[in-house]
């Protein structure tokens, strides 16, 4: 009422702000703008409306989701490896440990020949489908033809090793072997219907048959290792389908026979016109005496040396200072008992070697006196 009264009186001519009041319409406009900004910020876009289908059109049905444990579709190799070729049921994939295992695995139990007979694989081999197909083709075509050339048929394949998670040659820390990928097979030999066995590494086996087997496997597989390759394949043949750069292949198999053993070469004999060999010393030039032949030497007894005779010397020729010989006193028990016993002998240790020169050896004259009797000095002069 104050505002209207002041306006009527003409005191506030420039609006209510000159008198210190805020109009209501200004506050309402501010609140409306704030609400509009908030609504625009919180607005959620709505989906577009679904178009209406014609009345005669049927709604499309979505395919049902595939089950997690449903088997994968068979590979082309699996479709080609039928029971007319081999008895090889599929097995689940193997994962690990490490990089071992693989997909599309089969258990090769037997190979079916074109005439319907089966060649058993003992023991059964766990292989990839591609490796099992290559083994089946080798047995059906090459091994069967080899047996026909020997006048029989093949009945069994000796499997030495197939899938095994290990390094090459079973060396710890070595590169993963193709056996760990189920891509290799070790074969020791084949057995025929007549009961005979062809061991591929036997030196007494027919060489021609082993050469044909080597030529056939080297043409079908990318790796062939046998005797003479690395020392680890002396009793079996290793076959695999390893993929290498530029299609590189390895075929290392040495056909060995008992009669063709390589002997150690000996040096040729020394020609007679060759110069004499240099010796270490001249003593070796003279022929050595044979110590086994000992000549008998007769030892003749030597005469005993003449006894020393002491002839009596006339007293006239004796010098005046020579005393008469005194007879020795008789030895009695009383004199022996009264004689004191000598002190015990002590053995002194060897003295340390010194730098002093060795003692002079005794002269020949001193040595010759050892056998002479103990005579007085005067008599000794006479005899000399």
C-alpha positions in Angstrom: 0.0 0.0 0.0 2.9 2.3 0.5 4.1 1.7 -3.0 0.7 2.6 -4.5 0.3 5.5 -2.2 3.7 6.9 -3.1 2.9 6.4 -6.7 -0.4 8.3 -6.3 1.4 11.1 -4.5 4.0 11.3 -7.3 6.9 10.7 -5.0 8.3 7.7 -7.0 8.4 8.7 -10.6 11.0 6.3 -12.0 9.6 2.9 -10.8 9.6 1.1 -7.5 13.4 0.4 -7.6 14.1 4.1 -6.8 12.2 3.6 -3.6 14.1 0.3 -2.6 11.5 -2.4 -3.5 11.7 -5.4 -6.0 8.6 -6.0 -8.1 6.9 -9.4 -8.0 6.9 -9.9 -11.7 10.7 -9.8 -11.8 11.0 -12.6 -9.3 8.4 -14.7 -11.2 10.3 -14.3 -14.5 13.6 -15.5 -12.9 12.0 -18.5 -11.4 10.3 -19.5 -14.7 13.7 -19.3 -16.6 15.4 -21.4 -14.0 12.7 -24.1 -14.2 13.0 -24.1 -18.0 16.8 -24.7 -17.9 16.4 -27.5 -15.4 13.8 -29.2 -17.5 15.9 -29.0 -20.6 18.9 -30.5 -18.8 17.0 -33.5 -17.3 15.0 -34.4 -20.4 15.5 -38.1 -21.6 15.2 -38.7 -25.4 12.4 -41.1 -26.2 12.8 -43.9 -28.8 11.4 -43.4 -32.2 8.0 -45.0 -32.7 8.0 -48.5 -34.3 6.8 -48.5 -37.9 3.6 -50.4 -38.4 4.0 -53.6 -40.6 1.4 -54.4 -43.2 -1.3 -56.8 -42.2 -0.2 -59.7 -44.5 3.5 -59.7 -43.3 4.6 -62.3 -40.7 7.1 -61.2 -38.0 10.7 -62.4 -38.4 11.8 -65.1 -35.8 15.2 -64.8 -34.2 17.4 -68.0 -34.2 17.7 -69.7 -30.8 21.1 -69.2 -29.0 23.6 -72.0 -29.5 24.3 -74.1 -26.4 27.7 -73.8 -24.9 28.4 -77.5 -24.9 27.2 -78.3 -28.3 29.8 -80.0 -30.6 31.4 -78.0 -33.4 30.7 -78.9 -37.0 32.8 -81.7 -38.3 35.8 -80.6 -40.3 36.4 -81.6 -44.0 39.1 -84.1 -42.8 36.7 -85.7 -40.4 34.0 -86.0 -43.2 36.6 -87.7 -45.5 37.9 -90.1 -42.8 35.0 -92.5 -42.9 34.8 -96.1 -41.7 35.6 -97.3 -45.2 39.1 -95.8 -44.8 39.8 -96.2 -41.0 38.2 -96.9 -37.7 39.0 -93.6 -36.0 36.3 -92.2 -33.7 36.6 -88.5 -32.8 37.6 -87.5 -29.3 37.2 -84.2 -27.4 39.9 -81.5 -28.0 42.9 -81.5 -25.6 44.0 -78.2 -24.0 47.3 -78.1 -22.2 49.3 -78.4 -20.2 51.1 -75.5 -21.9 51.0 -75.7 -25.7 50.2 -79.4 -25.8 47.0 -80.7 -27.3 45.0 -79.7 -30.3 41.6 -79.8 -32.0 40.0 -82.3 -34.4 41.6 -85.3 -32.7 40.8 -89.0 -33.4 41.7 -92.3 -31.9 43.1 -94.4 -34.8 42.2 -98.0 -34.0 42.5 -99.7 -37.4 43.1 -99.1 -41.1 40.6 -100.6 -43.5 42.2 -101.9 -46.7 40.5 -101.5 -50.1 39.4 -105.2 -49.9 37.7 -104.6 -46.6 40.3 -106.3 -44.3 41.4 -104.3 -41.2 45.0 -103.6 -40.1 45.0 -103.1 -36.4 47.0 -100.3 -34.9 48.4 -101.6 -31.6 48.2 -99.8 -29.3 45.6 -97.3 -30.5 47.1 -94.0 -31.6 45.8 -90.5 -30.6 46.4 -88.3 -33.6 45.1 -85.3 -35.4 42.7 -86.0 -38.2 45.2 -85.0 -40.9 48.0 -87.2 -39.4 45.6 -90.1 -39.1 44.5 -89.7 -42.7 48.2 -89.7 -43.8 48.9 -92.9 -41.8 45.8 -94.6 -43.2 46.8 -93.7 -46.8 50.4 -95.0 -46.3 49.1 -98.4 -44.9 46.4 -98.8 -47.6 48.6 -98.1 -50.5 52.3 -98.5 -49.8 52.5 -101.1 -47.0 49.8 -103.2 -48.6 51.8 -103.2 -51.9 55.0 -104.1 -50.0 53.3 -107.1 -48.4 52.0 -108.2 -51.7 55.5 -108.2 -53.1 56.5 -110.5 -50.3 53.6 -112.9 -51.0 51.4 -112.0 -48.0 49.2 -109.3 -46.6 49.7 -106.8 -43.7 47.7 -107.5 -40.5 49.1 -105.2 -37.8 51.0 -101.9 -37.4 53.4 -101.7 -34.4 52.8 -98.3 -32.8 55.7 -97.2 -30.5 54.4 -93.8 -29.5 51.8 -91.2 -30.6 50.3 -88.3 -28.5 52.5 -87.4 -25.5 53.0 -83.9 -24.0 56.9 -83.7 -23.9 59.9 -82.0 -25.4 61.9 -83.3 -28.3 63.6 -86.6 -27.5 62.2 -86.3 -24.0 64.9 -83.8 -23.1 63.9 -81.4 -20.2 63.5 -77.8 -21.4 63.7 -78.8 -25.1 61.3 -77.4 -27.8 57.9 -79.0 -27.8 57.8 -82.2 -29.9 55.2 -82.9 -32.5 54.1 -85.7 -30.3 52.8 -83.0 -27.9 50.6 -81.7 -30.7 49.3 -85.1 -31.6 51.0 -84.7 -35.0 53.5 -87.5 -34.9 53.7 -91.3 -34.9 56.6 -93.6 -34.0 56.5 -97.0 -35.9 58.7 -100.0 -35.2 57.5 -102.4 -37.8 54.6 -104.2 -39.5 53.2 -107.7 -39.0 52.1 -109.9 -41.8 49.3 -112.4 -42.1 51.8 -115.3 -42.4 53.1 -114.5 -38.9 56.4 -112.8 -39.9 57.3 -109.3 -38.9 59.2 -106.7 -40.8 61.2 -104.5 -38.3 62.1 -101.3 -40.1 65.4 -100.9 -38.1 66.5 -104.6 -38.0 69.8 -105.0 -39.9 69.0 -108.6 -40.8 65.7 -107.6 -42.4 65.5 -107.6 -46.2 67.3 -104.4 -47.4 65.0 -104.0 -50.4 61.9 -104.0 -48.3 63.3 -101.4 -46.0 64.4 -99.2 -48.8 60.9 -99.3 -50.3 59.4 -98.4 -46.9 61.9 -95.4 -46.5 61.0 -94.1 -50.0 57.3 -94.3 -49.3 57.3 -92.5 -45.9 59.7 -89.8 -47.1 57.2 -89.0 -49.9 54.2 -88.7 -47.6 55.5 -87.1 -44.4 57.4 -83.9 -43.8 59.7 -85.4 -41.1 61.3 -88.9 -41.2 63.9 -89.8 -38.5 65.5 -93.2 -38.2 68.8 -94.9 -37.5 71.7 -92.5 -38.1 69.7 -89.3 -37.6 70.4 -88.2 -34.0 71.0 -91.3 -31.9 67.4 -91.2 -30.4 65.8 -93.2 -33.3 67.9 -96.3 -33.5 65.0 -98.7 -32.8 62.0 -97.0 -34.4 61.0 -94.6 -37.2 59.6 -91.1 -36.4 56.9 -89.7 -38.7 55.2 -86.3 -38.5 53.5 -83.6 -40.6 55.4 -80.5 -39.1 54.9 -77.3 -41.2 58.1 -75.5 -42.0 59.0 -72.4 -44.0 59.0 -72.9 -47.8 57.8 -76.5 -47.4 61.1 -77.7 -46.1 61.2 -81.5 -45.5 63.5 -83.8 -43.5 64.3 -87.4 -44.3 67.1 -88.9 -42.3 67.1 -92.7 -42.3 70.3 -94.8 -42.9 69.7 -98.3 -44.1 72.3 -100.5 -42.3 73.3 -104.1 -42.8 75.3 -106.5 -40.7 77.6 -107.4 -43.5 78.5 -103.8 -44.4 79.8 -102.7 -41.1 82.5 -100.0 -41.6 85.7 -101.2 -39.8 88.3 -98.9 -38.4 91.0 -98.3 -41.1 94.5 -99.4 -40.1 97.6 -97.5 -41.2 99.5 -99.0 -44.2 102.7 -100.9 -43.4 105.9 -99.0 -43.4 107.9 -99.4 -46.7 111.4 -100.8 -46.4 112.9 -97.8 -48.2 111.7 -95.4 -45.6 114.4 -93.6 -43.6 115.0 -94.8 -40.1 113.0 -93.3 -37.3 114.5 -90.9 -34.9 115.0 -92.4 -31.4 115.0 -90.7 -28.1 118.4 -92.0 -27.1 121.2 -94.2 -28.4 120.5 -96.9 -25.9 117.3 -97.7 -27.8 119.3 -98.4 -31.0 120.9 -101.5 -29.6 118.7 -104.5 -29.3 117.6 -105.1 -25.8 118.5 -108.4 -24.2 115.8 -110.8 -23.6 115.4 -110.9 -19.8 113.4 -114.1 -20.1 116.4 -116.1 -21.2 118.9 -116.2 -18.3 122.2 -118.0 -19.0 123.5 -120.3 -16.3 126.7 -119.0 -14.9 128.8 -121.5 -12.9 130.3 -119.9 -9.8 133.7 -121.3 -9.0 134.6 -121.3 -5.3 137.4 -118.9 -4.5 140.3 -120.0 -2.3 140.2 -118.6 1.2 142.7 -115.8 2.0 146.0 -116.9 3.6 146.0 -116.8 7.3 148.1 -114.2 9.0 151.0 -115.9 10.7 152.8 -114.2 13.5 156.3 -115.5 13.7 158.3 -114.8 16.8 160.8 -112.0 16.5 164.2 -112.2 18.0 164.6 -110.0 21.0 167.8 -108.6 19.7 166.0 -106.9 16.8 163.2 -105.5 19.0 163.6 -101.9 20.0 164.2 -101.0 23.6 160.8 -99.3 24.1 158.7 -102.4 23.3 157.4 -104.0 26.4 156.9 -107.6 26.8 153.5 -109.0 26.0 151.3 -109.4 29.1 149.2 -112.5 29.3 145.4 -111.7 29.6 143.7 -112.4 32.9 141.3 -115.3 33.0 137.6 -114.3 32.9 135.7 -115.6 35.9 132.1 -115.2 37.1 133.2 -113.0 40.0 134.9 -110.5 37.7 131.9 -110.4 35.3 129.5 -109.8 38.2 131.6 -107.0 39.7 131.8 -105.2 36.3 129.1 -102.6 36.1 126.4 -102.9 33.4 126.7 -100.4 30.5 124.1 -97.7 30.3 121.2 -98.3 27.9 121.9 -97.1 24.4 119.8 -94.3 23.1 119.0 -93.8 19.5 119.2 -90.1 18.6 117.0 -88.8 15.7 118.6 -88.1 12.4 120.0 -84.6 12.5 118.6 -82.1 10.0 120.6 -81.8 6.8 123.0 -79.0 7.0 124.9 -77.1 4.4 128.3 -78.4 5.7 130.3 -80.6 3.3 130.1 -84.3 3.8 132.9 -86.0 5.7 135.8 -87.2 3.7 135.7 -90.9 2.9 138.2 -93.2 4.7 141.3 -94.1 2.7 142.1 -97.4 1.3 144.7 -97.9 4.0 142.2 -97.4 6.8 139.8 -99.8 5.2 142.5 -102.4 4.9 143.1 -102.4 8.6 139.7 -103.6 9.5 140.7 -107.3 9.1 144.1 -107.0 10.8 144.4 -108.0 14.5 145.0 -105.4 17.2 148.8 -105.3 17.5 151.1 -102.9 19.3 152.5 -100.0 17.4 156.0 -101.4 17.3 154.9 -104.7 15.9 152.9 -102.9 13.3 155.9 -101.1 12.1 157.8 -104.3 11.7 155.2 -106.0 9.6 154.8 -103.0 7.4 
